[in-house]
């Protein structure tokens, strides 16, 4: 099993040598699905919770989900655009789990215009992804996970199809509540392009850590994202979050995503730039034995903020 862990790590870090891409398709795969992760800045691959939506961020985290758990999720991405997803998790034995899930985003009705900017009609745009996840306890406290998925996109009369893979490793030390993860998301490529030009997948290599501070209710998380982009400033790789575990069932949290704040800066009339609170996110959750609800608010588009809701139930 040590060879398996080493091979996975080498595979993940070798991806960083593939270079940088400026234009990618299927960027809805970058949006958070987990409200808990969204509350902690939008990117978190390390918190250990009985939360099926966390498997979208790191497939290894699906190992922490209770048997026969159904999860449904919704986010109003921006005006007219809505995103939803669902999962079902099964525990095979003490070492193995599997899950199936899917996510979609509908961008609403879009105006169609000619070369003179005269509207000739409307068209719709949608993105879908469906896949399966498998996790395995590789070593003591070390879980590996893999998700294989098909991705479909339609833009009016055009459509494309791709296949992607997410790889994840998580080391969790329960006595001191340290959690460290490394993830490579959206590896793969297009099987069918919109036209003759095949576009790249939104590959994202991430490394993260979470730590609860002693016996206090505070848990700190930091995640480095987009590690294939060497031209970013270091701070624009950083996502930082803090959640307060008020009890075994209730949490509140907040986070900050430096890259999102930088990318969403808008210049005002007096030449000042402001991100208008972009990058900042907050959330809370109630996690009972069988029923769980988590809610987060953040900004993922310059036009509006987004509310993300997760519901989960263990049969």
Buried (B, 14 or more C-beta within 10 A) or exposed (E): EEEBBEEBBEEBBEBBEEEEEEEBBBEBBBBBBBBBBBBBBBBBBBBBBBBBBBBBBBBBBBBBBBEEBBBBBBBBBBEEBBBBBBBBBBBEEEEEBBBBBBBBBBBBEBEEEEEEEEEEEEBEBBBBBBBEBBBBBBEEBBBBBBBBBBBBBBBEEEEBEBBBBBBBBBBBEEEEBBBBBBBBBBBBBBEEBBEEEBBBBBBBBBBBBBBBEEEEBEBBBBBBBBBBBEEBEEEBBBBBBBBBBEEEEBBBBBBBBBBBBBEBBEEEEEEEEEBBEBBBBBBBBEBEEEEBBBBBBBBBBEEBBBBBBBBBBBE
